[in-house]
Amino acid sequence: MPSLSNTIISEDISAPVTIERDTLGTAIITANSRIDASYAIGYAHSQDRFFQMDLLRRNSAGELSEIFGKAALDLDKSRRFHQLRKRAQHIFEQLPEQDKASLTAYTKGVNQALADQTVLSFEYLLTNSSPREWHETDSLLVIYSMYLDLQGNTIKRDMALTQLQQAFGNDMLAFLIQPSHHQAALDNSQIALYQGSIPQLEEQILISAIDQDIEEPVEVGSNNWAVTSQLTGTGRAMLSDDMHLSFAVPIIWYRAQLNYPNTHRSDADKSNNIKQITGVSLPGAPAIVVGSNGKLAWGFTNSYIDTADWIEISSDTEIELEYEPIDLPEGQVNYTVQVSKYGPVKTVAGIDYALSWVGHTDYAVNMALLSLENAQSVEQATELATQIGIPAQNMLLADAQGNAGWKIAGAVPARDNPSDTAQSTNGYQQDNWQQQQAVMPEMINPDNNRIWTANSRVLSAEAQLRYGDGGYALGARAAQIRDKLLANNNFTEDDFYQLQLDNEARFLAPWQQYLLSVLSEQPVLFAEDIKHISSWGECACADSVGYTLVRKFRTALIDQTFAPIETELKQRSSGLSAIKRYLETPMWQILNQQPATWLPKNHANWQSFAVSAYQDSTAALLKKHSPKKKLTDLRWGKVNQLTIQHPFSKQLPQLSRWLDMPTIEGFGDSFMPAVQGKSFGASQRFIVQPGAEQDAIMSIPGGQSGHPLSPYYRNGYEQYAKQKHTPLLPTEIEHKLVINPFVESH
């Protein structure tokens, strides 16, 4: 176990530093400068999460095979396509000296804690491997891992749409990716739905269709919203932020508080000598990602504007071969990347495409997120937004003066011709791709005093043309949040927390009514089904059988309806998964118009087809969840139970009891504020009024430490699982580590 109560010496700090741990394991750091604070948070991260950090850097660099062998080779090759380790080194060399100093201090802290460990952590013992020292560029690779998580689907989406266009034409493309009928932009602008006739499917395509599940895309996203002081009664604005990510053990976020001298205080604020920033950090980097500094609070959701384009290149395009050898535990695999001036090259269905992606640019990654710690107001923070080198995000802000604001923050290319499908080389704006967009849309203190984002289109319909669609959410979540905010004129922290837990099934209500109408044609055969569906509770509640039946019916009907298209795209090494959420609106248009060319050949009419899809989905549920074939076994809490696993227990189930979080009944689903899947959901729940942090909330589905014998391995998980909240501010101190600077004796 790392030593959490001790006094040690370091040559790499300028003054004494303390790292305290409270009852949740929060790292409370007190330092004499921000540089020393970076050293300390590096030390704390390394003590509690070094193996997680190691996996994050290896994930983006394509170096997992060095630990896990050939099982990770395909993933490593997909990462080496982006050559992110080379890019990280190039970017680090260009960073401002202050940013380099922060990363260097952080790196020294990480490596000192690693050296202070007398026994390798269990992960290295199990994999028969050894940790290698941290490097400054590894912190940039950790940020690149977030790029791959948050924008990977955008890259897949544009290629899928390119293959769709080539196989089925422009009308089909327009039909399938039309705007959702759920729209919740901040200015309430609407983009018209598809007005043409539903494209016909050729008979041979229907006949050759293979029944298969269209893989569910990981709904990487988040919710956040804010209200101004007009709706709090305290003089302060209030912010809510819950970031939706895949769950693992340990959870991705790390609770931390930084305390260091306030060298940026204004003449009017000379009494505030200590800066205090509290929130969550990302192990591997020195910044507080989401949090509050007492004057300003900030949170993020993925913006899903278009930040990637595929370029169709001709046979005379100059291509260089660059070698990316991949190390294995024994030996090495030689991997080659084709590189053009447009980006790395991939061949799909016999055509060469180059990827131009913001993640490949020099402005993709930096340490400018640290600057938010010094911002005192919403206005100051919005001025910093376009300087921050992170994946493009909806940055939501609230300050102690009562202001609330939104702006897209992060790396956005200046190119102004985003495309859903591959472009020709003639349309490629090379100079604009190398420049970051200097001015971005924003909104501060709207007339209704409310701001919300939830991964759907936030921009106006006009701005949408400029920034494109990188894979927006449908808008159902955002609309539900908007409507709940508009229904109240006064909010407390608990009101916001209850909205985070809102699992009302508004999105599925039309599907419930449709399914009842389908089954009511055979009331005797489906008597029990109708009973459960009628009394479904209108929520993704743990005890609802009806919710499960409706939810899975919708999925089965979509999968079977679009199977002909999925079959064709699979032959092109693509598929509909990346755009599956878009299929909601065209599915309803098909059901309303019932075109004959879309009806599967083994069904006489759409009623028969819908009944068959329901029977298929229910049979699959019973096979998986009920040995006795009882509908009552299909409670949503059981079918969608939350299972958060350590990566090792997935391969070695006998380790599950020691490594995994306790399994709990499911609560929530997609398309509603309370997002929760089997291993997916709100990776933190954060609510704060800046200046009133004593009432703020920060709940996380897991503990601080990655060591299963630590008391902080699961601490906080039970409260999250039971929908109770934990405080943002540290609680009672349990450990204190003092790091003194080395003083040479004379």
C-alpha positions in Angstrom: 0.0 0.0 0.0 1.2 3.5 -0.7 2.2 5.5 2.5 -0.5 8.2 3.0 0.8 9.4 6.4 4.5 10.1 6.3 7.1 12.8 6.0 9.5 12.6 3.0 12.0 14.7 1.2 12.0 15.9 -2.5 14.6 17.8 -4.5 11.8 19.0 -6.9 9.8 21.4 -4.8 10.5 24.9 -3.6 8.7 24.8 -0.3 6.9 22.2 2.0 3.8 20.5 0.4 1.1 18.5 2.1 -1.2 15.9 0.7 -4.1 15.1 3.0 -6.8 12.5 2.5 -10.3 12.8 3.8 -12.9 10.0 4.5 -13.5 9.6 0.7 -9.8 9.7 -0.1 -10.0 13.1 -1.7 -6.5 14.5 -2.2 -6.3 17.9 -0.5 -3.1 19.6 -1.6 -1.6 22.6 0.0 1.4 24.1 -1.7 3.4 27.4 -2.0 2.9 27.7 -5.8 0.9 26.2 -8.6 4.1 24.4 -9.8 4.5 22.7 -6.5 0.8 21.8 -6.5 1.3 20.1 -9.9 4.1 18.1 -8.3 1.8 17.1 -5.4 -1.2 16.1 -7.5 1.2 14.0 -9.7 2.5 12.3 -6.5 -1.1 11.6 -5.4 -2.3 10.4 -8.8 0.7 8.0 -9.0 0.1 6.6 -5.5 -3.6 5.9 -6.2 -3.9 5.4 -9.9 -0.6 4.8 -11.7 -1.7 1.7 -13.6 -4.8 3.5 -14.8 -2.6 6.3 -16.0 -0.3 3.8 -17.7 -3.3 2.3 -19.6 -4.5 5.7 -20.7 -1.2 6.7 -22.2 -0.7 3.3 -23.8 -4.3 3.4 -25.2 -3.7 6.5 -27.2 -0.1 5.7 -28.2 -1.0 2.2 -29.3 1.3 0.5 -26.8 -1.1 -1.9 -24.9 0.4 -5.0 -26.6 3.6 -4.5 -24.7 1.7 -5.6 -21.6 -1.2 -7.6 -22.9 0.4 -9.3 -25.9 -1.3 -10.1 -29.3 -4.8 -9.7 -27.8 -4.3 -5.9 -27.9 -2.6 -5.8 -31.3 -5.6 -4.8 -33.4 -6.5 -2.0 -31.0 -2.9 -0.8 -31.0 -2.8 -0.7 -34.8 -6.0 1.4 -34.9 -4.3 3.8 -32.5 -1.0 3.9 -34.4 -2.9 5.1 -37.4 -3.0 8.5 -35.7 0.7 8.5 -34.6 -0.2 10.3 -31.4 3.0 9.7 -29.5 4.9 11.6 -32.2 2.3 14.3 -32.2 2.5 14.6 -28.4 6.3 15.1 -28.5 6.0 17.7 -31.2 3.3 19.6 -29.3 5.2 19.5 -26.0 8.3 21.1 -27.6 6.1 24.1 -28.7 4.2 24.6 -25.4 4.7 27.9 -23.4 7.4 27.6 -20.8 4.9 27.9 -17.9 2.9 24.9 -19.3 6.1 22.9 -19.7 7.0 23.7 -16.1 3.7 22.4 -14.9 4.0 19.2 -16.8 7.6 18.7 -15.7 6.7 19.2 -12.0 3.7 16.9 -12.4 6.0 14.3 -14.0 8.5 14.5 -11.2 5.8 14.0 -8.7 4.5 10.9 -10.5 7.9 9.4 -10.8 8.9 10.1 -7.2 5.8 8.3 -5.9 6.5 5.4 -8.3 10.1 5.2 -6.9 8.8 5.3 -3.3 6.7 2.2 -3.9 8.7 -0.8 -2.5 6.5 -3.4 -4.1 5.0 -3.4 -7.6 1.3 -2.9 -7.7 -0.8 -6.0 -8.2 -1.6 -5.2 -11.9 2.0 -5.4 -12.9 2.5 -8.6 -10.8 -0.5 -10.2 -12.6 0.7 -9.2 -16.1 4.3 -10.0 -15.3 5.3 -6.5 -16.5 7.0 -3.5 -15.0 5.9 0.2 -14.9 8.0 2.6 -16.9 8.6 6.1 -15.8 6.2 8.9 -16.7 7.2 11.5 -19.3 5.8 15.0 -19.8 4.4 13.9 -23.2 2.4 11.1 -21.5 0.1 13.7 -20.0 -0.7 14.9 -23.5 -1.4 11.3 -24.5 -3.9 11.0 -21.6 -5.8 14.0 -23.2 -5.5 12.2 -26.5 -7.3 9.2 -25.0 -10.2 11.5 -24.2 -10.1 12.6 -27.9 -10.4 9.0 -29.0 -13.4 8.4 -26.6 -15.2 11.6 -27.4 -14.6 12.0 -31.2 -13.9 8.4 -32.3 -17.6 8.0 -33.3 -17.4 11.2 -35.5 -14.6 9.6 -37.5 -16.6 6.3 -37.9 -19.8 8.2 -38.7 -18.4 10.1 -41.7 -17.0 6.9 -43.2 -20.3 5.1 -42.6 -22.2 7.9 -44.3 -19.7 7.9 -47.2 -20.3 4.1 -47.7 -24.1 4.7 -47.4 -24.0 7.4 -50.0 -22.0 5.2 -52.4 -24.3 2.2 -51.9 -27.7 3.8 -51.8 -27.4 7.4 -53.1 -28.0 10.9 -51.8 -31.8 10.5 -51.1 -31.2 7.6 -48.8 -28.4 9.6 -47.1 -30.7 12.6 -46.5 -33.5 10.4 -45.3 -31.4 8.6 -42.7 -29.6 11.5 -41.2 -32.3 14.1 -41.3 -32.6 16.2 -38.2 -34.3 14.7 -35.2 -37.9 15.5 -34.4 -36.5 16.1 -30.9 -34.7 19.5 -31.1 -33.7 21.6 -28.2 -31.3 24.3 -29.4 -30.8 27.2 -27.0 -32.4 29.7 -29.4 -35.2 27.2 -30.1 -34.4 27.2 -33.8 -35.7 24.2 -35.8 -34.2 22.4 -38.8 -36.8 21.0 -41.1 -37.2 17.2 -41.4 -36.8 15.3 -44.6 -39.6 16.3 -47.0 -39.1 13.9 -49.9 -40.5 10.5 -50.6 -39.1 7.6 -48.6 -36.4 6.1 -50.9 -37.3 2.6 -52.2 -35.3 -0.5 -51.4 -34.6 -2.8 -54.3 -36.2 -6.3 -54.0 -32.8 -8.1 -54.2 -31.5 -6.0 -51.2 -34.6 -7.1 -49.1 -34.1 -10.7 -50.1 -30.4 -10.8 -49.2 -30.8 -9.0 -45.9 -29.4 -10.8 -42.9 -31.1 -10.5 -39.6 -28.5 -9.0 -37.2 -28.3 -6.6 -34.3 -27.0 -3.2 -35.3 -24.4 -2.6 -32.6 -25.4 0.0 -30.1 -23.0 2.9 -30.1 -21.6 3.9 -26.8 -23.5 7.0 -25.9 -20.5 9.1 -24.9 -22.0 12.3 -23.7 -23.1 14.3 -20.8 -25.7 16.6 -19.3 -25.2 20.1 -18.0 -27.3 23.0 -17.2 -27.2 26.3 -15.3 -29.5 29.0 -14.1 -28.7 32.6 -13.2 -29.2 34.2 -9.8 -32.7 35.2 -10.9 -33.7 31.6 -10.2 -31.7 30.8 -7.0 -32.6 33.6 -4.7 -29.0 33.6 -3.3 -27.3 36.1 -5.6 -25.3 33.3 -7.2 -25.8 31.3 -10.3 -25.9 27.5 -10.1 -24.3 24.8 -12.3 -25.1 21.1 -12.8 -22.7 18.8 -14.7 -22.8 15.0 -15.1 -20.4 13.5 -17.7 -21.5 10.2 -19.3 -18.7 7.7 -20.0 -18.0 4.0 -19.9 -17.5 2.7 -16.4 -14.5 0.7 -15.2 -12.7 0.1 -11.9 -11.2 2.5 -11.0 -13.6 5.2 -12.3 -11.9 7.7 -14.5 -12.2 10.8 -12.3 -10.1 11.6 -9.2 -11.4 13.9 -6.4 -8.9 16.7 -5.6 -8.6 20.1 -4.0 -5.7 22.5 -4.7 -4.7 25.2 -2.2 -1.9 27.6 -3.2 -1.2 31.4 -3.0 -3.5 33.6 -5.0 -1.1 35.6 -7.2 -3.9 36.7 -9.5 -6.1 38.5 -7.0 -7.4 41.9 -7.9 -7.1 45.1 -5.9 -10.7 44.5 -4.7 -9.9 41.0 -3.6 -6.7 41.4 -1.6 -8.2 39.6 1.4 -8.3 36.4 -0.6 -4.7 35.2 -0.2 -5.3 31.5 -0.9 -6.7 30.1 -4.1 -8.8 27.0 -3.6 -9.9 24.8 -6.5 -12.1 21.8 -5.8 -13.4 19.3 -8.2 -12.3 16.2 -10.2 -9.0 15.7 -12.1 -8.0 13.2 -14.7 -5.2 10.9 -13.5 -2.3 11.7 -15.8 -2.8 15.4 -16.0 -2.4 18.3 -13.5 -5.6 20.2 -14.1 -9.0 20.2 -12.3 -11.2 19.2 -15.2 -14.6 20.1 -13.6 -14.9 22.1 -10.5 -15.1 25.5 -8.8 -12.6 28.1 -7.5 -15.1 29.9 -5.2 -15.8 32.6 -7.8 -16.4 30.5 -10.9 -17.6 27.0 -11.6 -17.2 25.1 -14.9 -18.4 21.9 -16.4 -18.5 20.2 -19.9 -20.5 18.1 -22.3 -19.3 16.8 -25.6 -20.3 19.3 -28.3 -20.4 16.9 -31.3 -19.7 19.6 -33.8 -17.9 18.2 -36.9 -14.1 18.1 -36.3 -13.1 15.4 -38.9 -13.3 15.0 -42.6 -12.3 12.1 -44.9 -10.7 13.1 -48.1 -11.0 10.8 -51.2 -7.5 10.8 -52.7 -6.5 9.8 -56.2 -3.9 7.3 -57.3 -1.3 10.0 -58.0 -1.5 11.5 -54.5 2.0 11.4 -52.9 2.0 8.9 -50.0 4.9 8.2 -47.6 5.3 5.1 -45.5 6.1 5.6 -41.9 7.0 2.7 -39.6 5.4 2.2 -36.2 6.9 -0.9 -34.6 4.7 -2.3 -31.9 6.4 -4.0 -29.0 5.1 -7.3 -27.6 6.2 -9.0 -24.3 8.5 -11.0 -26.6 9.4 -9.6 -29.9 8.0 -6.9 -32.1 5.5 -6.4 -34.9 6.3 -4.1 -37.8 3.3 -1.8 -38.6 3.3 0.7 -41.4 1.1 3.9 -41.7 0.5 5.5 -45.0 0.7 9.3 -44.7 -0.4 12.0 -47.2 -0.5 15.8 -46.8 -4.2 15.4 -46.0 -3.6 12.9 -43.2 -3.1 9.2 -42.6 -4.6 7.0 -45.4 -7.1 4.1 -45.1 -8.5 2.0 -47.9 -12.3 1.2 -47.7 -14.2 -0.8 -50.4 -11.2 -0.3 -52.8 -11.0 3.5 -52.4 -8.2 5.4 -50.6 -9.3 8.0 -48.1 -7.1 10.3 -45.9 -8.3 11.5 -42.5 -8.1 15.2 -41.7 -9.0 15.4 -37.9 -8.5 18.1 -35.4 -6.7 15.6 -33.2 -3.9 15.6 -35.7 -3.3 19.4 -35.4 -0.7 21.3 -33.4 -3.5 23.1 -31.4 -5.3 19.9 -30.4 -3.7 19.6 -27.0 -2.2 22.0 -24.4 -2.4 22.9 -20.7 -4.6 26.0 -21.1 -7.4 24.4 -19.1 -5.3 25.4 -16.0 -6.2 29.0 -16.8 -9.8 28.5 -15.7 -8.4 28.3 -12.1 -7.7 32.1 -12.3 -10.9 33.2 -14.0 -13.2 35.2 -11.7 -16.3 35.5 -13.9 -18.2 33.9 -16.7 -17.1 36.7 -19.0 -13.4 36.0 -18.3 -13.8 32.3 -18.8 -15.5 32.6 -22.2 -12.5 34.7 -23.3 -10.3 31.7 -22.5 -12.5 29.1 -24.3 -10.8 29.0 -27.7 -7.3 28.8 -26.1 -8.0 25.5 -24.4 -6.5 22.4 -26.1 -9.2 19.7 -25.4 -11.8 17.9 -27.6 -14.5 20.5 -28.5 -16.9 20.8 -25.6 -20.0 22.7 -24.5 -18.4 24.6 -21.6 -21.1 25.7 -19.1 -20.2 28.4 -16.5 -21.7 29.9 -13.4 -20.2 32.6 -11.2 -20.7 34.1 -7.7 -22.0 37.3 -9.3 -25.1 35.4 -10.6 -24.1 35.0 -14.2 -24.5 31.8 -16.3 -22.9 31.2 -19.7 -22.2 28.7 -22.5 -19.5 28.6 -25.1 -17.9 25.9 -27.2 -14.4 25.4 -25.8 -11.5 23.4 -27.2 -9.9 22.7 -30.5 -12.0 23.6 -33.5 -10.5 23.9 -37.0 -11.0 27.2 -39.0 -12.1 25.2 -42.1 -15.7 26.3 -42.9 -16.9 23.5 -45.2 -17.6 20.5 -42.9 -19.0 17.5 -44.7 -21.0 14.4 -43.6 -19.3 12.3 -46.4 -15.8 12.2 -47.9 -14.7 15.3 -49.8 -12.6 15.6 -52.9 -9.1 17.0 -52.6 -10.5 20.2 -54.3 -12.5 21.0 -51.3 -9.7 20.6 -48.8 -8.8 23.8 -47.0 -5.3 22.9 -45.8 -4.4 26.3 -44.4 -7.7 26.6 -42.5 -7.2 23.1 -41.0 -3.9 24.3 -39.5 -5.5 27.2 -37.8 -7.8 27.1 -34.7 -11.2 28.9 -35.0 -10.7 32.2 -33.2 -14.4 33.1 -32.6 -17.0 30.6 -31.3 -20.7 30.9 -30.5 -21.6 31.8 -27.0 -24.6 32.7 -24.8 -24.4 34.6 -21.5 -27.5 35.4 -19.2 -30.3 34.5 -21.7 -33.7 36.2 -21.2 -35.1 33.0 -19.6 -32.2 32.7 -17.2 -31.6 29.1 -18.1 -29.0 27.2 -20.2 -28.9 23.5 -21.0 -26.8 21.2 -23.2 -27.0 17.4 -23.6 -24.9 16.5 -26.7 -27.6 17.5 -29.2 -27.5 20.6 -31.3 -27.0 23.6 -29.1 -26.1 26.0 -31.9 -28.6 28.0 -33.9 -29.7 26.4 -37.2 -27.6 29.0 -39.0 -24.5 28.3 -37.0 -25.1 24.6 -37.6 -24.2 25.1 -41.3 -20.8 26.4 -40.4 -19.8 23.9 -37.7 -21.5 20.8 -39.0 -22.8 17.6 -37.3 -20.3 15.3 -35.7 -22.8 12.8 -34.4 -25.3 14.7 -32.3 -27.6 13.1 -29.7 -31.3 13.1 -30.7 -32.2 15.9 -28.4 -34.7 14.0 -26.3 -32.5 14.3 -23.2 -31.9 18.0 -23.8 -35.6 18.6 -24.4 -36.6 16.9 -21.2 -34.1 18.9 -19.2 -35.2 22.1 -20.8 -38.9 21.4 -20.1 -38.1 20.6 -16.4 -36.1 23.8 -16.0 -38.8 25.9 -17.6 -41.4 24.3 -15.3 -39.8 25.9 -12.2 -38.8 29.4 -11.2 -36.6 28.7 -8.2 -33.9 26.0 -7.7 -31.8 24.6 -5.0 -29.0 22.1 -5.2 -31.4 19.3 -4.3 -33.7 20.3 -7.2 -30.8 20.0 -9.6 -29.9 16.6 -8.1 -33.4 15.3 -8.6 -33.3 16.4 -12.2 -30.0 14.5 -12.7 -31.9 11.5 -11.4 -35.0 12.0 -13.6 -35.8 8.7 -15.4 -39.2 9.7 -16.8 -39.7 7.8 -20.1 -41.0 10.6 -22.2 -39.0 9.5 -25.2 -40.4 5.9 -25.2 -44.1 7.0 -24.6 -45.0 7.0 -28.3 -43.4 3.5 -28.6 -45.4 2.3 -25.6 -48.6 3.5 -27.3 -47.6 2.0 -30.6 -46.8 -1.4 -29.1 -50.1 -1.5 -27.2 -51.9 -0.8 -30.5 -50.0 -3.6 -32.2 -50.6 -6.2 -29.5 -54.3 -5.3 -28.9 -55.1 -6.9 -32.2 -54.5 -10.2 -30.4 -55.6 -9.4 -26.8 -55.9 -13.1 -25.7 -52.5 -14.2 -26.9 -50.8 -11.1 -25.4 -52.9 -10.5 -22.3 -50.0 -10.7 -19.9 -47.8 -8.6 -22.1 -50.5 -5.9 -22.5 -50.9 -5.8 -18.7 -47.2 -5.2 -18.1 -46.9 -2.6 -20.9 -50.0 -0.7 -19.8 -48.7 -0.4 -16.2 -45.1 0.4 -17.2 -44.9 3.3 -14.8 -43.7 5.7 -17.6 -40.2 5.5 -16.3 -37.0 3.4 -16.5 -37.7 2.2 -13.0 -36.2 -0.9 -11.5 -39.5 -2.7 -11.0 -40.9 -2.0 -14.5 -41.3 -5.0 -16.8 -43.3 -3.0 -19.3 -40.4 -0.6 -19.7 -38.1 -3.5 -20.6 -40.6 -4.8 -23.2 -41.1 -1.5 -24.9 -37.4 -0.6 -24.9 -36.3 -3.9 -26.4 -39.2 -3.9 -29.0 -38.1 -0.5 -30.3 -34.5 -1.8 -30.7 -35.6 -5.0 -32.5 -37.9 -3.2 -34.9 -35.2 -0.7 -35.9 -32.6 -3.5 -36.3 -34.9 -5.6 -38.5 -36.2 -2.7 -40.5 -32.8 -1.4 -41.4 -31.2 -4.9 -41.8 -31.0 -4.6 -45.6 -28.9 -1.4 -45.3 -26.7 -2.8 -42.5 -26.1 -6.0 -44.6 -24.8 -3.9 -47.5 -22.6 -1.7 -45.3 -21.1 -4.7 -43.5 -19.8 -5.8 -46.9 -18.1 -2.5 -47.1 -16.4 -2.8 -43.7 -18.8 -0.3 -42.3 -22.2 -0.3 -40.6 -25.1 1.7 -39.2 -23.9 1.6 -35.6 -22.3 5.1 -35.8 -25.6 6.6 -36.9 -28.0 4.3 -35.1 -29.5 7.1 -32.9 -30.5 9.0 -36.1 -32.7 6.1 -37.2 -35.5 7.2 -34.7 -37.1 9.8 -37.0 -37.0 7.9 -40.3 -38.3 4.8 -38.4 -41.4 6.7 -37.4 -41.9 8.0 -41.0 -41.7 4.4 -42.2 -44.2 3.3 -39.7 -46.6 6.1 -40.6 -46.3 5.6 -44.4 -45.7 1.8 -44.4 -43.8 1.7 -47.8 -44.1 -1.7 -49.4 -40.5 -1.8 -50.6 -39.3 -1.7 -46.9 -41.5 -4.6 -45.7 -39.5 -7.8 -45.2 -40.5 -10.5 -47.7 -41.7 -13.0 -45.1 -44.4 -10.7 -43.7 -47.8 -9.8 -45.3 -48.1 -6.4 -43.7 -46.5 -4.1 -41.2 -48.8 -5.3 -38.3 -47.4 -8.8 -38.8 -43.9 -7.5 -39.0 -44.2 -5.5 -35.7 -45.7 -8.4 -33.9 -42.9 -10.7 -35.1 -40.3 -8.1 -34.0 -41.9 -8.0 -30.5 -41.9 -11.7 -30.2 -38.3 -11.9 -31.3 -37.2 -9.3 -28.7 -39.2 -10.8 -25.9 -37.9 -14.3 -26.7 -34.3 -13.1 -26.6 -35.0 -11.4 -23.2 -36.5 -14.5 -21.7 -33.6 -16.7 -23.0 -31.1 -14.4 -21.4 -32.8 -13.4 -18.2 -35.4 -16.0 -17.3 -34.8 -19.8 -17.3 -38.4 -20.4 -16.5 -39.6 -18.0 -19.3 -41.5 -15.7 -17.0 -42.2 -12.1 -18.0 -41.9 -11.1 -14.4 -38.2 -11.8 -14.5 -37.8 -9.0 -17.0 -37.8 -6.1 -14.5 -35.7 -3.3 -15.9 -33.6 -3.2 -12.7 -32.4 -6.7 -13.4 -32.1 -6.5 -17.2 -30.1 -3.2 -17.0 -28.3 -3.8 -13.7 -25.2 -1.6 -13.1 -22.1 -3.7 -13.3 -18.8 -1.9 -12.9 -15.8 -4.2 -13.5 -12.1 -4.0 -13.3 -10.4 -4.8 -16.7 -8.8 -7.9 -15.2 -12.0 -9.5 -13.8 -13.5 -9.5 -17.4 -10.8 -11.9 -18.3 -10.5 -13.7 -14.9 -14.0 -13.8 -13.4 -12.7 -15.4 -10.2 -11.2 -12.0 -9.4 -14.6 -10.3 -9.6 -15.5 -10.4 -5.9 -12.2 -8.6 -5.0 -12.0 -6.2 -7.9 -15.5 -5.2 -9.0 -17.9 -2.7 -7.6 -21.1 -4.4 -6.1 -23.7 -5.0 -8.8 -26.9 -2.9 -8.2 -30.3 -2.7 -9.9 -30.5 -0.5 -12.9 -32.0 3.0 -12.7 -32.3 5.1 -15.8 -31.5 4.6 -19.5 -30.6 6.4 -22.7 -32.7 9.4 -23.9 -33.5 10.7 -20.4 -31.5 12.8 -17.9 -30.7 9.8 -15.7 -28.5 8.1 -18.2 -27.4 4.6 -17.1 -26.5 1.4 -18.9 -24.9 -1.8 -17.7 -21.5 -0.2 -17.5 -22.2 3.3 -18.6 -23.6 6.5 -17.1 -22.9 9.6 -15.1 -19.2 9.3 -14.2 -19.8 12.1 -11.7 -22.7 14.2 -10.5 -21.6 17.8 -9.7 -23.8 20.7 -8.5 -22.5 24.0 -7.2 -23.3 27.6 -6.6 -19.8 29.3 -6.7 -19.1 30.8 -3.3 -21.4 28.3 -1.5 -19.2 25.2 -2.0 -20.3 24.0 1.5 -23.6 23.0 -0.1 -22.2 21.6 -3.3 -22.4 18.0 -4.5 -19.9 15.7 -6.1 -20.9 12.1 -6.3 -18.7 9.5 -8.1 -19.5 5.8 -8.9 -16.3 4.5 -7.4 -13.4 5.2 -5.0 -10.2 7.1 -5.2 -7.7 4.3 -5.0 -6.9 1.6 -7.6 -5.7 -0.7 -4.9 -8.4 -3.3 -3.8 -7.1 -3.4 -0.2 -7.4 0.4 0.2 -10.3 1.7 2.3 -10.7 4.2 -0.6 -11.2 1.5 -3.3 -15.0 1.6 -3.1 -15.6 4.5 -0.8 -18.4 6.7 -2.2 -19.8 4.1 -4.5 -22.6 3.0 -2.2 -23.9 6.5 -1.8 -23.8 7.0 -5.6 -25.6 3.6 -6.2 -28.3 4.5 -3.7 -28.8 7.9 -5.3 -27.4 9.7 -2.3 -25.0 12.5 -2.8 -21.6 13.2 -1.3 -20.2 16.7 -0.6 -17.8 18.5 -3.0 -15.7 19.9 -0.2 -13.4 17.6 1.8 -14.7 16.0 5.0 -12.7 14.8 8.0 -9.0 14.4 7.5 -7.7 10.9 8.0 -4.1 11.0 6.5 -1.5 13.6 6.1 1.6 13.3 3.9 4.3 16.0 4.2 6.8 16.5 1.5 9.7 18.8 2.5 12.2 20.3 0.1 15.7 18.9 0.1 18.1 21.3 1.9 21.8 20.6 1.3 23.7 20.6 4.6 26.9 22.6 5.0 
